[in-house]
Amino acid sequence: MLPSLVALGLAGVVAAASPSQLPRKSLAVHVIHRCLPTANCPPMRIVTRMKDETERIWLSLDVQIAWIDSIDAGTEAHPAGLTVMLEEFDPPWPAERGFLLAELHQPASACDWGLARVWVRQIRRHVASVRREGHPFTTLPTALADTLLGRALGRALAHEIGHYLIGTAEHAAHGLMRARFAPQELLADAIQPLYCLSSHERAALMSCRTDRHADRMVVDETSSSPPADRKSRAADRE
């Protein structure tokens, strides 16, 4: 789980893999945006930024994210994967424990689909504490504010993907699987020291939850009923 995941900024852009250096694994991910008509939901450009950030982090770890548009069609080609719910309401989480940005429900069987929830409202609150050169978030240009929100969403999701692929609710002292991320880190691009995996974590990646070959990315729009079992939360405090 990722309780109040404080978005980290990484300094260093991951280079795109060349045809001769394609990732050895791919993970199927189906995003469902549960947006109420009255909610101030992030527009598609923010969701796209979230996907780009998540994909960039995991590409550097030799895993390609394969975004699928239907859970039903996806299970035929991908026996395992992750359904992601972008939630527009507050989670049942004590405020004194910080912002709960995302959480993971591990599947009942090792090689099955998992469920992650990303709490958009909490992430907005987390991002709102960012200050740039002393200026509050509310004064930032719209383009920069969009970038920070997309980064925060993408890094929260990348963290939960780590819980799913490693198959544990445990956190690490450093890297992508830290329990806490600092809001100010959102001002920089993601860099390896902050979003890497240890050799032990890399060795623990569950091969039955990934495909051996990467698939193309598809915009997802279909909703479905999510799987649920064990919860894994990552809490982030400022």
C-alpha positions in Angstrom: 0.0 0.0 0.0 1.0 3.5 -0.4 -0.4 5.6 2.4 -0.2 9.3 1.6 2.4 8.7 -1.0 4.4 11.9 -1.2 5.2 12.3 -4.9 8.9 12.2 -5.6 10.5 14.2 -8.3 13.2 12.4 -10.3 16.1 14.1 -11.9 16.9 12.2 -15.1 14.8 11.1 -18.0 14.8 7.4 -18.7 15.7 6.8 -22.3 13.3 5.0 -24.5 14.2 1.4 -25.1 15.6 0.7 -28.6 14.2 -2.2 -30.6 17.3 -4.3 -29.6 16.7 -3.4 -25.9 13.0 -4.0 -25.4 11.9 -4.9 -21.8 12.0 -8.6 -21.1 8.6 -8.4 -19.2 5.3 -6.6 -19.6 2.5 -6.0 -17.1 -1.1 -5.7 -18.2 -2.8 -2.7 -16.5 -6.5 -1.7 -16.9 -7.4 1.8 -15.6 -11.0 2.6 -14.5 -11.7 6.2 -13.7 -14.7 6.3 -11.3 -15.7 9.9 -11.8 -19.0 11.2 -10.5 -20.8 13.8 -12.6 -20.4 16.4 -9.9 -16.7 15.6 -9.1 -13.8 17.7 -10.2 -12.1 14.9 -12.0 -8.7 15.1 -13.7 -9.0 15.5 -17.5 -7.7 12.9 -19.8 -4.4 14.8 -20.3 -3.7 14.3 -16.6 -4.5 10.6 -16.8 -2.1 10.4 -19.8 0.6 12.1 -17.8 0.0 9.5 -15.0 0.4 6.7 -17.4 3.6 8.2 -18.9 5.2 8.6 -15.5 4.3 5.1 -14.4 5.5 3.6 -17.7 8.8 5.5 -17.6 9.6 4.3 -14.0 9.0 0.7 -14.8 10.6 0.8 -18.2 13.9 1.6 -16.4 13.3 -1.5 -14.4 12.9 -3.7 -17.5 9.1 -3.9 -17.3 6.8 -2.5 -20.0 3.3 -1.4 -18.9 0.7 -2.7 -21.4 -2.4 -0.6 -21.0 -5.5 -2.5 -22.0 -9.0 -1.2 -22.7 -11.1 -4.1 -21.4 -10.6 -6.4 -18.4 -12.6 -9.2 -20.2 -10.5 -9.1 -23.3 -7.4 -8.6 -21.2 -7.7 -11.8 -19.2 -7.6 -13.8 -22.4 -4.3 -12.5 -23.5 -3.0 -11.8 -19.9 -3.8 -14.4 -17.2 -2.4 -11.9 -14.6 -2.4 -8.1 -14.4 -3.6 -5.2 -12.4 -6.9 -3.3 -12.4 -6.5 0.3 -11.2 -9.4 2.3 -9.8 -9.0 6.1 -9.9 -11.2 7.0 -6.9 -12.7 10.4 -6.5 -13.6 10.2 -2.8 -11.8 10.0 0.5 -10.5 6.6 1.7 -11.3 5.2 5.1 -8.0 6.3 6.6 -7.3 8.3 9.8 -6.3 11.8 8.9 -3.6 11.8 11.6 -1.7 9.1 9.7 -1.2 11.3 6.7 -2.6 11.2 3.2 -3.4 7.7 1.9 -2.6 8.1 -1.8 -3.0 4.5 -3.0 -3.5 1.0 -1.8 -3.3 -2.5 -3.3 -5.5 -5.6 -2.8 -3.3 -8.6 -3.6 -5.1 -11.4 -5.5 -6.2 -14.6 -3.6 -4.0 -16.8 -5.8 -0.4 -15.9 -6.7 -0.8 -15.7 -10.5 -4.1 -13.8 -10.8 -5.2 -10.2 -11.3 -4.8 -7.7 -8.5 -6.6 -4.4 -7.7 -5.1 -1.0 -6.9 -6.9 2.0 -5.8 -5.5 5.5 -6.4 -7.1 8.2 -4.2 -7.2 11.2 -6.5 -8.5 13.7 -3.9 -5.8 12.7 -1.5 -3.1 13.1 -4.1 -4.4 16.6 -5.0 -4.0 17.5 -1.3 -0.5 16.1 -1.3 0.5 18.0 -4.4 -1.0 21.2 -3.1 1.8 21.4 -0.5 4.5 21.8 -3.2 6.2 25.2 -3.2 8.4 26.4 -6.1 10.9 29.1 -5.2 8.8 30.0 -2.2 5.6 30.3 -4.3 2.6 28.2 -3.3 1.1 25.6 -5.6 -2.0 27.8 -6.3 0.2 30.3 -8.0 2.0 27.9 -10.4 1.3 28.0 -14.1 -1.4 25.5 -15.2 1.0 23.5 -17.3 3.3 22.9 -14.3 0.4 22.1 -12.0 -0.8 19.5 -14.4 2.7 18.0 -14.7 3.0 17.8 -10.9 -0.4 16.1 -10.5 0.3 13.7 -13.3 3.7 12.8 -11.7 2.1 12.3 -8.3 -0.6 10.0 -9.7 2.0 8.1 -11.8 4.4 7.6 -8.9 1.7 6.4 -6.6 0.6 3.9 -9.2 4.2 2.8 -9.9 4.6 2.1 -6.2 1.5 -0.1 -6.0 2.6 -2.0 -9.1 5.8 -2.7 -7.1 3.7 -4.2 -4.3 1.9 -6.3 -6.9 4.9 -7.6 -8.7 6.9 -8.3 -5.6 3.9 -9.8 -3.9 4.3 -8.1 -0.5 3.0 -5.3 1.6 6.4 -4.6 3.0 8.3 -1.3 2.4 11.9 -0.6 1.8 14.1 2.1 3.3 15.1 3.5 -0.1 13.9 3.5 -3.7 10.5 3.0 -5.3 9.2 0.9 -2.4 9.7 3.6 0.3 6.6 4.2 2.4 7.0 8.0 2.1 7.6 10.4 -0.7 8.3 14.1 -0.2 6.0 16.5 -2.2 8.9 18.7 -3.2 10.4 15.8 -5.1 7.6 16.3 -7.7 9.4 19.3 -9.0 12.1 17.1 -10.6 12.0 14.2 -13.1 12.2 10.7 -11.6 15.8 9.4 -11.2 17.0 6.0 -10.5 18.2 6.4 -6.9 14.8 7.5 -5.8 12.7 5.1 -7.9 14.9 2.1 -8.3 14.5 -1.4 -6.9 17.1 -3.2 -4.8 18.7 -6.4 -6.2 16.6 -8.3 -3.7 13.4 -6.7 -4.9 14.3 -7.3 -8.5 14.8 -11.0 -7.7 11.5 -11.1 -6.0 9.4 -9.9 -9.0 6.8 -12.6 -9.6 7.3 -13.9 -13.2 3.8 -15.4 -13.4 2.3 -11.8 -13.0 4.0 -10.5 -16.1 4.1 -11.5 -19.8 7.4 -12.2 -21.5 6.8 -9.7 -24.4 5.5 -6.2 -24.2 2.2 -5.3 -25.9 1.2 -1.9 -27.4 -0.5 0.7 -25.2 -4.2 1.2 -25.6 -6.5 3.9 -24.1 -8.7 2.3 -21.5 -12.3 3.4 -21.1 -14.3 0.3 -20.0 -15.2 -0.3 -16.4 -15.7 -3.7 -14.7 -16.1 -5.3 -11.3 -12.7 -5.3 -9.5 -11.1 -8.2 -7.8 -10.2 -7.8 -4.1 -8.4 -9.7 -1.4 -5.5 -8.8 0.8 -4.8 -5.1 1.2 -1.4 -3.5 0.9 -1.2 0.2 1.9 1.6 2.7 1.5 1.1 5.8 3.7 2.9 9.0 3.0 3.3 11.8 5.4 4.7 15.2 4.8 
